[in-house]
């Protein structure tokens, strides 16, 4: 029987008998001992395969060990733990660039975020961020549709459009401005709108208008110590520095 590959999962017919024990032959982990629980099977969590160079041992007990439903079979599919992590090369399915699925990323995915062990990274970091931004924008648009008189909902859609534009040059700056104006109309006291107008003008490469909106925002929030105020001061300093550099050229 050929050694099992990857982490998509295994079925009972993949198992071999070794005396009174069942094992799963795996190309990475060798002979994984498998225990029967009721009518199902589970790979032993305390199994310790030989570590490749530069690999680190994983905390199997902190993982969400599951088999993929994508496996086409009439048999139940059982999960394969990630017994160790080692840097892996990937090719992004979106843009085709090559990158690394690092040890740190894997530990975060499978032990902190507890993604199912069959999940593989198939996008580069830029494409993953853009994909997540698109999802957040879709949620914001749907929320506005259900709450058309909520100023904060319109502001959130504007922010998500600006985020998507920054990552993918999509999302629509005109639509973002329309959202900001709608939010301001619904709630004229919503000062955050002014800050995000400054961000929008930066995206449109209009630094003078951006500076004007940032300064207006600071004027409206004189006594605030919010993160947005700190970000505004940093943005002003950055734009002023760029302006000075242009004058020195």
N, C-alpha and C positions, 0 to 999 in steps of 0.2 A: 504493500500500500504506500502511495506517495505521501511525503510529509505535507501537512497542512500549511497553508500560507496565509499571512495577514491576520486580521482580527474580525473578519466579517461574522464569524461564528462557526459552530460545528453541529453536526447531527449525530445521533447514536450510531449510525452505520459507519461513521468516520473512526470510531473507537476500535482499539485493538485490545486483546486480552494478554495479560502478562501474569501468569499464575492466577491468583485470585483477584488481581487488580485490573482495572481498566486504564489505558493510557491513550493520550492523543499525541501522535507524532507531529511535531511542528518544526518548520524550517528554522525558526529563530530560537525557540525555547527547548528544543529536544523532546524528550518523552515526558509530557505533562501528565501527572497523575490525576485521574478524574474519579470523583466520588458520586455515587448514586444517592439522590435524595428523593424519596417517594418514587414517582414515575419519571423524574427528571435527573439531570446531571449537572455537576459543577466542577470546574477546575480547582484543584487545591490551592488555596490562597497563600499557604506557607511554602510552596515549592520555590526553590532557588536555583534557576538555571545558571550556567556559567556566563559571566559577564564579558561581553566584547570589550575591546580597548576603548577607553574614554566613556563608557556607559555608566549609568548610575542605577542602583536598584530602586524600583518603584514601591510605593505603599499600596499594595493591592487591596487592602482593607478599606482604603479611602476612595476606591474607584467604583463606578457604576458599570458593572460587568454585564453586558447584554449582547445578544446576537441580533444581527440585522434582519428586519422583516423583508428585506429585498432578496434574501435567499429564496430561490424558487424550489420548494420541496414540500412534500406532504408530511415530512417529519418535523417535530419541534426543533427550533434552532437555539443553541445555548452559547453563551458568551465566552470569549477568551480574554483573560486579563492581560494587561500590559505589565509584564514582570520586570522590565527594565526600560530605560529611556536612553536613546543615543541620537545624536543629530542626524536628521534625515533630509535628503534632497527632495524637493517637490517641483513640479511644473504647474504653473497657474493655469487653470482651465479657462480663465477669462482672457488674460492678456498674453499667455504663453511664456512669460518670464520664469526663470528658474530661481529658486530661493531655498531657504532652510526651514524645516520644522524643528526648532531647537529643543534641547532637553528642557530648558526652562518653560518654553511654550507648552510642551507636552505635559509636564507636571501640573501647570496651571489648568490646562484643558481638562485633564482626567481626574485630578484630585481636588482642585479648588472649585472649578466650575462644574465638575462631575458630569461632563458629557459622556454619553455611552462609549464604551471602549471600541466599538466598531467604527466610530466616526473618524474619518481621516481628513487632515488639512488638504484642500485642493485649490486654494486661492492664495495669492500673495497677500501681504499685509495691507497694501494699498487697496486692492480689490475687495478684501474683507471689510475694510473701513467704509468703502463706498457702498457695498451691499447693505451693511448695517444702517448706513445713513438713509438709503432708499427705503428701508423698512420703517425707520422712524418717521420719515416724511409721509409715508402712506398712512401710518397710524394717526399722525397729526391732521392730515386732510380729512380722514374719516371722522375724527372727533369734531372738527369744525362743521362738517355736514350735519352732525347730530346736535351741535350746540352753536348755532349761527349767531347768537347774541352774546356770546362769551368772549370778552376782549382778550383774555389770557389764551384762549384757544387759537385766536387769530395770530397772536404774537408767537405762539409756539410753532404754528405752521411757517411763519416768516423765518424763524430761527432755523428750522429744519431745511427750508429751501436754501438759505445762505450756507448751511453746512454742506448740503449736497452740491451746490455750485462750487464751493471751495475744493471738494474732493474730485468732482467729475465734470465740472463746467456745465452741469445741467441743474435743473430745479427752477430756473426762471427768476432772474432778478426783478423783472417787471412785476411778476406775480408776488414776489416777496414784498416789494414796495406797496402793492395793493393791500396785502395782508396787514402791513404796519399801519397804513392809513385807516383801514377798517377798525383795527384795535384802538387807535387813537380816537376815532370818532365815537366808539362805544364807551371808552373810558378816557377822557382827556387828561386825567391825573396819572395815567400810567406812564411814568417817566422812563421806564426801560425801553419804550418804543424809540426814544430819542437816541439812546445808545446804539440800538440795532440799525437805525438809519445811518449812523456813522459807519458801522461795519459794512453796510450795503454800499455806501459811497466809496469806501476803500476797494470793495470788489469791482466797482465800476471804474476804478483808477481815477477818482476825483478827490485827491487828498485835501484840497482846500475846503470842500463841502464836508468831508469827513471830520476835519478838525473843528469846523463850526458846530457840527452836531455833538461831538464829544464835549466841547466846552459848554454847550447849552445843557448837556446832561449833568456835568459837574456843578453848574450853577443851580440846577434844580435839586441836587442831592448834596448840598454843602455839608451837612452834619452826618452823612452816612459813612459807615466804614465797611460797606459791602464789598464782596469780591469784584462786582461789576465796576465799582468806583476805582478800585485798584487797577483793574484791567484798562479802564479808560485812561488813567494817568500814564500807564505804560504805552498805550497806543499813541497818545499825544506826543510823548517823548520820542517814540520811534519815528513818527511822521515829521516832527521838527528836525530830528537828526538827518533824515533823508533830504529835507529841504535845505539844510545847511550844506550838506555834501554837494547838492546840485549847484548852489551858489558859488562854491569853491572851485568848481570845474572850469 
